Amino acid sequence: MTDSRNVTGPSSPRATRVADTAIALLVERGMRGLTHRAVDEAAGLPPGSTSNLARTRAALLELTLARLTELEATVYARELSEPPADPRGLADMVARIVYAQLSDGHERTLARYELALEATRRPELRVIYDRIGGRLRETAAGLLAAVGAADPVRQGARLVAFMDGLLFDAVAGAGGKYTEEDLRAALYELLSGMLGGHLAEDGAGVRRPGQAAGGRRGP
């Protein structure tokens, strides 16, 4: 997961069209299916249009990542417009963000994982990921500090890692589908441990999708 705020997206309607098409191709075909020619064909653009906007593969990937973060900006802006006043409010807010990325933003999340893996092989893309990820950890640290965390910088990094783990488990692991209630219970338990309180509701631990309270899986 990456912070979507203060990231410049595509600079023109055609660039936005190219980037949106690239996202769709990543979801449909994976990284190997994302080429300049494939974007032109899928977007219904004249041959060479994508190359004119992003001459290299690296430039095309950077344009796509910029568009992804721009699209996610609406989720962050909506949630962060009113920062939570207490730990329970923070857990609720983070659960809503993660759920949005798994529901309406499911395809964007899949495309982001494709790009994240590619960033391990492309230093220029890694720089962008690291910069955006650093801002997210700073945001998490600020939110935790506001609700009384003793070590918000360290705990903020752990919170971000936990969110990414939930996302990956849901879209690429064996976790299956999480409801917003599943996510909220998981965040309650995590933040209760971090903040040394009793945030989690009685019996509201992390439940796997389809698992009933008390550790028994539902039918």
C-alpha positions as CSV (number, residue, x, y, z in Angstrom):
1,M,0.0,0.0,0.0
2,T,1.2,3.5,-0.8
3,D,0.3,7.0,0.2
4,S,-1.7,8.7,-2.6
5,R,-1.5,12.3,-1.4
6,N,0.7,14.9,-3.0
7,V,1.6,12.7,-6.0
8,T,1.4,14.2,-9.5
9,G,-0.6,12.1,-11.9
10,P,-0.9,12.2,-15.7
11,S,-0.7,15.7,-17.1
12,S,-3.3,15.4,-19.9
13,P,-6.5,13.6,-20.8
14,R,-4.6,11.3,-23.3
15,A,-2.0,10.5,-20.7
16,T,-4.7,9.6,-18.3
17,R,-6.3,7.4,-20.9
18,V,-3.0,5.6,-21.5
19,A,-2.4,5.1,-17.8
20,D,-5.9,3.8,-17.1
21,T,-5.5,1.4,-20.0
22,A,-2.1,0.3,-18.7
23,I,-3.7,-0.5,-15.3
24,A,-6.4,-2.6,-17.0
25,L,-3.8,-4.5,-19.0
26,L,-1.7,-5.2,-15.8
27,V,-4.8,-6.8,-14.2
28,E,-5.8,-8.7,-17.3
29,R,-2.5,-9.9,-18.7
30,G,0.2,-9.2,-16.1
31,M,3.5,-7.4,-16.5
32,R,4.4,-9.2,-19.8
33,G,1.2,-8.1,-21.4
34,L,1.9,-4.4,-20.8
35,T,3.5,-3.0,-24.0
36,H,3.2,0.2,-25.8
37,R,1.5,-1.5,-28.7
38,A,-0.9,-3.3,-26.4
39,V,-1.9,0.0,-24.8
40,D,-2.5,1.7,-28.1
41,E,-4.7,-1.2,-29.3
42,A,-6.7,-1.5,-26.0
43,A,-7.2,2.2,-25.7
44,G,-8.2,2.6,-29.4
45,L,-5.4,5.0,-30.1
46,P,-3.3,5.4,-33.3
47,P,-0.1,3.4,-33.3
48,G,2.7,5.2,-31.6
49,S,0.5,7.3,-29.3
50,T,1.7,5.6,-26.1
51,S,5.4,5.9,-27.3
52,N,4.9,9.6,-27.8
53,L,3.8,10.0,-24.2
54,A,6.2,7.5,-22.6
55,R,9.1,6.6,-24.9
56,T,10.6,3.9,-22.7
57,R,9.1,1.0,-20.7
58,A,10.3,2.6,-17.5
59,A,8.5,5.8,-18.4
60,L,5.3,3.9,-19.1
61,L,5.6,2.1,-15.7
62,E,6.2,5.4,-13.9
63,L,3.2,7.0,-15.6
64,T,1.0,4.0,-14.6
65,L,2.2,4.2,-10.9
66,A,1.5,7.9,-10.8
67,R,-2.0,7.3,-12.0
68,L,-2.6,4.5,-9.4
69,T,-1.6,6.8,-6.6
70,E,-3.7,9.6,-8.0
71,L,-6.8,7.3,-8.1
72,E,-6.2,6.3,-4.5
73,A,-6.0,9.9,-3.4
74,T,-9.7,10.2,-3.2
75,V,-9.9,7.4,-0.6
76,Y,-7.1,9.0,1.5
77,A,-8.5,12.5,1.2
78,R,-12.0,11.4,2.3
79,E,-10.7,9.5,5.4
80,L,-7.9,11.9,6.4
81,S,-10.1,15.0,6.2
82,E,-11.3,14.2,9.7
83,P,-8.4,12.5,11.7
84,P,-9.6,10.1,14.4
85,A,-9.8,11.3,17.9
86,D,-9.1,8.0,19.6
87,P,-7.7,4.5,18.9
88,R,-11.0,3.0,18.1
89,G,-11.7,5.7,15.5
90,L,-8.2,5.0,14.0
91,A,-9.0,1.3,13.7
92,D,-12.3,2.1,12.0
93,M,-10.6,4.5,9.6
94,V,-7.9,2.1,8.6
95,A,-10.4,-0.7,8.2
96,R,-12.4,1.5,5.8
97,I,-9.3,2.3,3.7
98,V,-8.2,-1.3,3.4
99,Y,-11.8,-2.4,2.6
100,A,-12.0,0.2,-0.1
101,Q,-8.8,-1.1,-1.7
102,L,-10.3,-4.6,-1.7
103,S,-13.7,-3.7,-3.0
104,D,-14.0,-0.7,-5.4
105,G,-10.2,-0.6,-5.7
106,H,-9.6,-4.3,-6.2
107,E,-8.2,-4.0,-9.7
108,R,-6.0,-1.1,-8.7
109,T,-4.6,-3.2,-5.8
110,L,-3.8,-6.1,-8.2
111,A,-2.0,-3.7,-10.6
112,R,0.0,-2.2,-7.8
113,Y,1.3,-5.6,-6.8
114,E,2.4,-6.2,-10.3
115,L,4.3,-2.9,-10.2
116,A,5.7,-3.5,-6.7
117,L,7.3,-6.8,-7.9
118,E,8.7,-5.0,-11.0
119,A,10.2,-2.3,-8.7
120,T,12.5,-4.9,-7.2
121,R,14.2,-5.1,-10.6
122,R,14.0,-1.5,-11.6
123,P,15.8,1.0,-9.4
124,E,14.1,4.0,-10.9
125,L,10.7,2.6,-10.0
126,R,12.0,1.6,-6.6
127,V,12.8,5.2,-5.8
128,I,9.2,6.2,-6.5
129,Y,7.9,3.4,-4.3
130,D,10.2,4.2,-1.5
131,R,9.3,7.9,-1.5
132,I,5.6,7.3,-1.5
133,G,5.9,4.6,1.1
134,G,7.9,6.8,3.4
135,R,5.1,9.4,3.3
136,L,2.6,6.8,4.2
137,R,4.6,5.7,7.2
138,E,5.0,9.4,8.3
139,T,1.2,9.7,8.1
140,A,0.6,6.6,10.1
141,A,3.1,7.8,12.7
142,G,1.3,11.1,13.0
143,L,-2.1,9.4,13.5
144,L,-0.7,7.1,16.1
145,A,1.0,9.9,18.0
146,A,-2.3,11.8,18.1
147,V,-4.0,8.8,19.8
148,G,-1.3,8.3,22.4
149,A,1.2,5.8,20.9
150,A,4.5,5.6,22.9
151,D,6.7,5.0,19.8
152,P,4.7,6.2,16.8
153,V,7.4,6.0,14.2
154,R,8.2,2.4,14.8
155,Q,4.5,1.5,15.4
156,G,3.5,3.4,12.3
157,A,5.8,1.3,10.2
158,R,4.3,-1.8,11.7
159,L,0.8,-0.6,11.0
160,V,1.6,0.0,7.4
161,A,3.1,-3.5,7.1
162,F,0.1,-5.0,8.7
163,M,-2.2,-3.3,6.2
164,D,-0.1,-4.5,3.3
165,G,-0.2,-8.0,4.7
166,L,-4.0,-8.0,4.9
167,L,-4.2,-6.7,1.3
168,F,-1.8,-9.3,0.0
169,D,-3.5,-12.1,1.9
170,A,-6.9,-11.1,0.4
171,V,-5.9,-10.7,-3.2
172,A,-3.0,-13.2,-3.6
173,G,-2.9,-15.4,-0.6
174,A,-5.2,-18.1,0.9
175,G,-7.2,-15.6,3.0
176,G,-10.1,-15.2,0.7
177,K,-12.5,-12.3,1.0
178,Y,-12.5,-10.1,4.1
179,T,-15.5,-8.2,5.2
180,E,-15.1,-4.7,6.6
181,E,-16.0,-6.2,10.0
182,D,-13.2,-8.8,9.6
183,L,-10.7,-5.9,8.9
184,R,-12.0,-3.8,11.8
185,A,-11.6,-6.7,14.3
186,A,-8.0,-7.3,13.0
187,L,-7.2,-3.6,13.4
188,Y,-8.8,-3.4,16.9
189,E,-6.6,-6.3,18.1
190,L,-3.4,-4.9,16.6
191,L,-3.9,-1.4,17.9
192,S,-5.0,-2.7,21.3
193,G,-1.6,-4.4,21.6
194,M,0.3,-1.4,20.3
195,L,-1.4,1.1,22.6
196,G,-1.5,-1.2,25.7
197,G,-5.2,-0.8,26.2
198,H,-8.3,-2.8,25.7
199,L,-9.4,-1.6,22.3
200,A,-10.6,-4.9,20.9
201,E,-14.1,-5.9,21.7
202,D,-14.6,-9.0,23.8
203,G,-13.8,-11.9,21.5
204,A,-13.1,-9.7,18.5
205,G,-9.8,-11.2,17.4
206,V,-8.6,-11.7,13.9
207,R,-11.0,-14.1,12.1
208,R,-10.4,-15.7,8.8
209,P,-13.1,-15.0,6.2
210,G,-16.0,-17.5,6.8
211,Q,-14.8,-18.2,10.4
212,A,-17.3,-17.8,13.2
213,A,-16.5,-16.2,16.5
214,G,-14.6,-18.4,18.9
215,G,-12.3,-19.8,16.2
216,R,-14.8,-22.1,14.5
217,R,-15.1,-21.8,10.7
218,G,-18.6,-21.1,9.5
219,P,-20.4,-23.5,7.2
